[in-house]
Amino acid sequence: MKTANLAIVFTDIKGFTERTSRQTLEQNQRMLQAHHALLAPLFKAFGGRIVKSIGDAFLATFESPTQAVLSGVAIQDRLWHYNRGVPEAEQLHVRVAINVGEVRLEANDVFGEPVNIAARVEGIAEAGEVYFTEAVYLAMNKAEVPSREVGAFELKGIPGKIRVFQVPRAPYRVEAPGAGAIAEAPGEESLPPYGNLGLSRVPESLLDGGGDLSALGQRAAALGQRAAAGAVVLGQQATVLGRQARTAGGSLVSRMMDALRARGVQGPAGLSPRTLKVLAVGGCVAVLSGVGLVVLTRDPALRAIGAVESAPKAERDPLVKEARRIIGEEKDAGRRFYLQGRLDEAQENTRRSLDDYARAVKAGSAHAEDRIAELLAHPQCGVRSAAVDAVRSLKLKSALGALEDLAETRGADDGTGGLFGVGKCDSQAAAQSALKVFKD
């Protein structure tokens, strides 16, 4: 298992779900294209690597905590420039949250408690702000980036309180001992909120040749629309498939999938729900391009599972057979069981997949643990309840956050099923009961 000490950055758009529910698909495409065109170059400029980019959210990693924070303030300043030149309805207001720690690197993805904490901090961050944990504060160069403590927070699924800091607005007073002021800004109205502290370090070539930032997103959106018109549409139009998933790690893929699906909104290239679910399979990389959402993977097993998931039921049999053959060649038992579970899900046998995931967890698969936690937010009560049973029997502490979410929120179909009122499904009650096992 490969690990690395990295800074984890999460960003997302404030009010994205509500906004997509009242905009047309064309307007949503323009918004997402502008969002990507504005933010993606800044991650690159500060040495970041975009791990996932779906809909309104980014997950990026940096080797330097200082560079991660600088990218955050650069993002906020660039959006300030952009928002000054567009109508209020088209403005973008983004939250930035950062944590640092040792993470697992698996199949072009990152896992571990540092990722979970960053996701939870993003949940409390304010739009237009850059929030980061005490771990980042202790590791970063305080002479380069000013800071101010926000407070100590209890984050769901995370033991103990986490101290959270933010970058204060310009003009700055650096809190590093012996350091002078970094910048003297004449006022908030004449300069962006962070005084171009990070943005001034970005080459103009990465900022659309130094052109008008307010027009950048609009031009990118127009190009994206023209390209998307000629793109191959993958799958059928989506129907609303469920509610927002918040797993123990704040599972980014599930959250962003639900954000795209909210109120029937499709992915940028008209991707079907089945295609979107392929993104949740470990080893996939998702990026936004001029033609919309592009999914790439070199793993033959994941490609085979994705092919099953995207195919009509009448055409699946030979694809399933091929996927099973490839999975059968996997020597690692944990990964083999995990992939079999994903194949079960591709065939819409989600409850059966939980048996495979349980075996995978026992064989040491971290991916399977994450997936069981995600299934606690499945739209079907029976699946949620089966996932609760798996969490309880395996005593998965990594799923505690998702279990607490389910215990607090009653599913839309809880209380249904059964005969004459007997044997009704109640996943919320099941989650509340399971939590007692962990407390005892």
C-alpha positions in Angstrom: 0.0 0.0 0.0 1.5 3.3 -1.1 1.1 6.4 1.2 2.1 10.0 1.0 1.9 13.1 3.2 -0.3 15.5 1.1 -2.4 18.6 1.5 -6.0 17.9 0.5 -8.1 20.6 -1.0 -11.9 20.5 -1.4 -13.9 23.2 -3.2 -17.6 23.5 -4.1 -20.1 26.1 -5.2 -22.4 27.6 -2.6 -26.1 26.7 -3.3 -25.3 24.5 -6.3 -28.2 22.0 -5.8 -30.8 24.8 -5.4 -29.4 26.7 -8.3 -29.4 23.7 -10.7 -33.1 23.1 -9.8 -34.2 26.4 -11.3 -31.8 26.6 -14.2 -32.0 25.0 -17.6 -29.5 22.3 -18.6 -27.9 24.8 -20.9 -27.5 27.3 -18.1 -26.0 24.6 -15.9 -23.5 23.6 -18.6 -22.4 27.3 -18.9 -22.0 27.6 -15.1 -19.9 24.4 -14.9 -17.7 25.3 -17.9 -17.0 28.7 -16.4 -16.3 27.2 -13.0 -13.8 24.7 -14.4 -12.1 27.3 -16.7 -11.6 29.6 -13.7 -10.4 27.2 -11.1 -8.5 24.4 -12.8 -5.5 26.5 -14.0 -5.0 27.8 -10.5 -4.5 24.3 -9.0 -1.9 23.6 -11.7 -0.2 27.0 -11.1 0.5 26.1 -7.5 1.6 22.5 -8.1 -1.6 20.9 -7.3 -3.1 17.7 -8.9 -6.8 17.5 -9.6 -7.9 14.0 -8.3 -11.6 14.4 -9.0 -13.6 17.1 -10.8 -17.3 16.4 -11.1 -20.0 19.0 -11.3 -19.5 21.8 -8.8 -16.7 20.2 -6.8 -12.9 19.6 -7.0 -10.7 17.4 -4.9 -7.0 18.3 -5.4 -3.8 17.3 -3.7 -0.6 19.4 -3.1 2.8 18.4 -1.8 3.1 21.8 -0.1 0.5 23.0 2.4 1.6 26.6 1.8 1.0 26.3 -1.9 -2.4 24.7 -1.2 -3.5 27.7 0.8 -2.2 30.1 -1.8 -4.2 28.3 -4.4 -7.3 28.8 -2.3 -6.8 32.6 -1.9 -6.0 32.8 -5.6 -9.3 31.1 -6.4 -11.3 33.5 -4.3 -9.6 36.5 -5.8 -10.1 35.3 -9.3 -13.8 34.7 -8.6 -14.0 38.2 -7.2 -12.7 39.6 -10.5 -15.0 37.3 -12.5 -18.1 38.2 -10.4 -17.7 41.9 -10.9 -18.2 41.5 -14.6 -21.2 39.2 -14.8 -24.9 39.5 -13.6 -25.6 38.4 -10.1 -27.5 35.3 -11.3 -24.3 34.1 -13.0 -21.8 34.8 -10.2 -19.9 31.9 -8.6 -19.3 31.8 -4.9 -17.0 28.9 -3.8 -16.0 27.3 -0.5 -12.4 26.1 0.0 -11.3 23.7 2.7 -7.8 22.3 3.3 -6.3 19.6 5.5 -2.9 17.8 5.5 -1.8 14.3 6.5 -0.8 10.9 5.4 -3.2 9.4 2.9 -3.4 6.1 1.0 -2.8 6.3 -2.8 -4.9 3.8 -4.6 -6.0 3.6 -8.3 -5.6 7.4 -9.0 -7.5 8.2 -5.8 -6.7 9.2 -2.2 -8.2 7.8 1.0 -7.8 8.1 4.7 -8.8 10.3 7.7 -7.1 13.5 6.3 -9.4 13.3 3.3 -12.4 12.7 5.6 -11.5 15.7 7.8 -11.0 18.0 4.8 -14.5 17.0 3.5 -16.0 17.8 6.9 -14.3 21.2 7.1 -15.6 22.0 3.7 -19.1 21.4 5.1 -18.7 24.2 7.6 -16.7 26.6 5.4 -18.3 29.8 4.3 -18.5 30.9 0.6 -15.7 33.2 -0.4 -13.5 31.9 2.5 -10.4 29.7 2.7 -10.6 27.4 5.8 -7.9 25.0 6.9 -7.1 22.8 9.8 -4.5 23.2 12.6 -2.4 20.5 10.8 -2.1 22.9 7.8 -1.5 25.9 10.1 1.4 24.1 11.8 3.0 22.9 8.5 2.6 26.0 6.3 4.9 29.0 6.0 3.2 31.6 8.2 5.4 34.4 6.8 3.8 33.8 3.3 0.2 33.3 4.3 -1.7 35.2 7.1 -4.0 33.2 9.3 -6.7 33.6 12.0 -8.4 30.9 14.1 -12.1 30.4 13.5 -12.6 28.0 16.4 -12.6 24.3 17.5 -15.3 22.1 15.9 -16.7 18.7 16.5 -16.9 17.1 13.1 -19.2 14.2 12.5 -17.3 10.9 12.4 -14.1 12.5 13.6 -12.9 11.9 17.2 -12.2 15.0 19.2 -12.4 18.6 18.3 -10.6 20.0 15.2 -9.1 23.5 15.3 -10.0 25.4 12.2 -8.3 28.5 10.8 -9.0 30.9 7.9 -7.1 33.4 5.8 -8.3 36.8 6.9 -9.3 39.5 4.4 -6.8 42.1 3.2 -5.1 44.3 4.4 -3.1 41.7 6.2 -1.4 41.4 9.6 0.8 38.3 9.5 0.7 36.3 12.7 4.1 34.7 12.3 6.5 35.9 15.0 8.9 38.5 13.8 7.3 38.8 10.3 6.2 42.1 8.9 3.1 42.8 7.0 2.9 40.9 3.7 0.7 43.4 1.9 -0.8 46.9 2.5 -4.1 47.1 0.6 -5.7 50.5 0.3 -9.2 49.1 0.9 -11.5 46.2 0.3 -13.4 48.0 -2.5 -10.3 48.6 -4.7 -8.7 45.2 -4.3 -10.0 41.7 -4.2 -10.6 40.1 -0.7 -7.1 38.7 -0.5 -5.3 41.5 -2.2 -4.1 39.3 -5.1 -1.8 37.6 -2.6 -1.9 34.3 -4.5 -3.2 35.5 -7.9 -0.2 37.8 -8.4 2.1 34.7 -8.4 0.2 33.1 -11.3 1.7 33.6 -14.9 -0.6 35.6 -17.1 -0.4 32.8 -19.7 -2.5 30.6 -17.3 -5.1 33.3 -16.9 -6.3 33.4 -20.4 -3.4 35.4 -21.6 -4.1 38.2 -19.1 -7.4 39.0 -20.7 -10.6 40.1 -19.1 -11.4 37.6 -16.4 -15.1 38.5 -16.4 -15.4 37.1 -19.9 -13.3 34.0 -19.4 -16.1 31.8 -18.1 -18.5 32.9 -20.8 -16.0 32.2 -23.6 -15.2 28.8 -22.1 -18.9 28.0 -21.8 -19.6 29.0 -25.4 -16.8 26.7 -26.6 -18.0 23.9 -24.4 -21.5 24.2 -25.8 -20.4 24.0 -29.4 -18.2 21.0 -28.7 -20.9 19.3 -26.6 -23.3 19.6 -29.5 -21.1 17.2 -31.5 -20.3 14.9 -28.6 -21.6 11.4 -28.3 -24.2 11.2 -25.6 -23.5 8.3 -23.3 -26.7 6.7 -22.0 -30.3 7.8 -21.5 -31.6 10.9 -19.8 -31.5 10.6 -16.0 -34.4 10.6 -13.6 -33.9 11.7 -10.1 -32.1 8.9 -8.3 -31.9 9.8 -4.6 -30.8 12.0 -1.9 -27.4 13.5 -1.1 -24.9 11.1 0.3 -22.7 12.1 3.2 -20.4 9.2 4.2 -17.8 9.0 6.9 -15.3 10.5 4.6 -17.8 12.9 3.2 -17.6 10.7 0.1 -16.8 13.1 -2.6 -17.9 11.0 -5.5 -21.4 10.3 -4.0 -21.9 13.9 -3.1 -21.0 15.2 -6.5 -23.1 12.5 -8.3 -26.1 13.5 -6.3 -25.4 17.2 -7.0 -25.4 16.5 -10.7 -28.5 14.4 -10.5 -30.5 16.7 -8.2 -33.9 17.5 -9.7 -33.1 15.6 -12.9 -29.9 17.6 -13.8 -27.6 15.5 -16.0 -23.8 15.5 -16.1 -22.3 18.0 -18.5 -22.2 15.7 -21.4 -25.7 14.2 -20.8 -24.3 11.2 -18.9 -26.8 8.7 -17.7 -27.0 7.7 -14.0 -25.3 4.4 -14.9 -22.4 6.2 -16.4 -22.2 8.5 -13.5 -22.0 5.5 -11.1 -19.0 4.2 -13.0 -17.1 7.2 -11.6 -17.5 5.8 -8.1 -15.6 2.7 -9.1 -12.0 3.0 -7.7 -9.4 3.7 -10.3 -11.5 6.2 -12.4 -10.4 9.7 -13.1 -13.0 12.3 -13.9 -12.2 15.7 -15.6 -14.3 18.4 -17.2 -13.3 19.3 -20.7 -14.8 21.3 -23.6 -17.1 18.4 -24.4 -18.2 17.8 -20.8 -17.4 15.1 -18.4 -14.8 12.6 -19.5 -14.1 9.4 -17.6 -10.8 7.7 -18.0 -9.4 4.4 -16.6 -6.7 2.0 -17.6 -7.9 -0.8 -15.4 -9.5 -3.6 -17.6 -11.7 -4.8 -14.8 -13.2 -1.3 -14.2 -13.7 -0.8 -17.9 -15.5 -4.1 -18.1 -17.8 -3.2 -15.2 -18.5 0.1 -16.7 -19.4 -1.5 -20.0 -21.9 -3.7 -18.1 -23.4 -0.8 -16.2 -23.9 1.3 -19.4 -25.3 -1.5 -21.5 -29.1 -2.2 -21.9 -30.1 -5.3 -20.0 -30.7 -7.3 -23.1 -27.1 -6.8 -24.2 -25.4 -7.5 -20.8 -24.9 -11.2 -20.7 -21.7 -11.4 -22.8 -20.3 -8.3 -21.1 -21.0 -9.8 -17.7 -19.2 -13.0 -18.7 -16.2 -11.1 -19.9 -16.1 -9.0 -16.7 -16.2 -12.1 -14.5 -13.4 -13.6 -16.5 -11.2 -10.5 -15.9 -12.2 -10.3 -12.2 -11.4 -14.0 -11.8 -7.8 -13.3 -12.8 -7.3 -10.8 -9.9 -5.0 -12.4 -7.4 -5.7 -10.1 -4.4 -8.7 -11.5 -2.6 -9.9 -8.2 -1.2 -9.8 -6.5 -4.6 -11.4 -9.5 -6.3 -14.4 -9.5 -3.9 -14.7 -5.7 -4.2 -14.8 -5.9 -8.0 -17.4 -8.7 -7.8 -19.5 -6.4 -5.6 -19.2 -3.6 -8.2 -20.3 -6.1 -10.9 -23.3 -7.1 -8.8 -24.2 -3.4 -8.6 -23.8 -3.0 -12.3 -26.4 -5.7 -12.7 -28.6 -4.0 -10.2 -28.1 -6.6 -7.5 -27.1 -4.1 -4.9 -28.1 -6.1 -1.8 -26.2 -9.1 -3.0 -23.1 -6.9 -3.6 -23.0 -6.2 0.2 -22.1 -9.8 0.8 -19.1 -9.4 -1.6 -18.1 -6.2 0.1 -18.2 -7.8 3.5 -15.8 -10.5 2.3 -13.7 -7.9 0.7 -13.4 -5.9 4.0 -12.4 -9.1 5.8 -9.7 -9.5 3.2 -8.4 -6.0 3.8 -10.1 -3.9 1.1 -10.4 -0.2 2.0 -12.5 0.4 -1.2 -15.1 -2.0 0.1 -15.3 -0.2 3.4 -15.9 3.1 1.6 -18.6 1.5 -0.6 -20.5 0.0 2.3 -20.6 3.4 3.9 -21.8 5.0 0.7 -24.7 2.5 0.4 -26.0 3.8 3.7 -27.4 6.6 1.6 -28.9 4.4 -1.1 -32.4 5.5 -2.3 -33.9 2.1 -1.4 -34.7 1.3 2.3 -33.9 -2.4 1.9 -30.4 -1.6 0.7 -29.8 1.0 3.4 -30.9 -1.5 6.0 -28.6 -4.3 4.6 -25.7 -1.8 4.6 -26.5 -1.1 8.3 -26.3 -4.8 9.0 -22.9 -5.0 7.3 -21.6 -2.0 9.2 -22.7 -3.5 12.5 -21.5 -7.0 11.9 -18.1 -5.8 10.6 -17.9 -3.0 13.2 -16.8 -0.5 10.6 -15.7 2.6 12.5 -14.9 4.2 9.2 -18.7 4.3 8.4 -19.7 5.9 11.7 -20.3 9.3 10.1 -22.6 7.9 7.5 -24.4 5.8 10.1 -25.0 8.9 12.2 -26.3 10.7 9.2 -28.8 7.9 8.5 -29.8 7.7 12.2 -30.6 11.5 12.1 -32.5 11.6 8.8 -35.5 9.4 8.0 -35.4 8.0 4.5 -38.2 8.9 2.1 -39.3 5.2 1.8 -38.8 4.3 5.5 -41.9 2.7 6.9 -43.0 1.2 3.6 -43.4 -2.4 2.6 -44.5 -5.3 4.8 -47.9 -7.0 5.0 -50.7 -5.4 6.9 -48.2 -3.1 8.6 -45.9 -6.0 9.7 -42.3 -6.1 8.7 -42.1 -2.6 7.4 -38.6 -1.4 6.4 -37.1 1.3 8.7 -33.4 2.0 7.9 -33.3 5.0 10.3 -34.3 2.8 13.2 -31.8 0.2 12.1 -29.1 2.8 12.1 -30.0 4.0 15.6 -29.9 0.5 16.9 -26.5 -0.1 15.2 -25.0 3.0 16.8 -25.6 1.4 20.2 -23.3 -1.4 19.3 -20.4 1.1 18.8 -21.3 2.9 22.0 -21.4 -0.2 24.2 
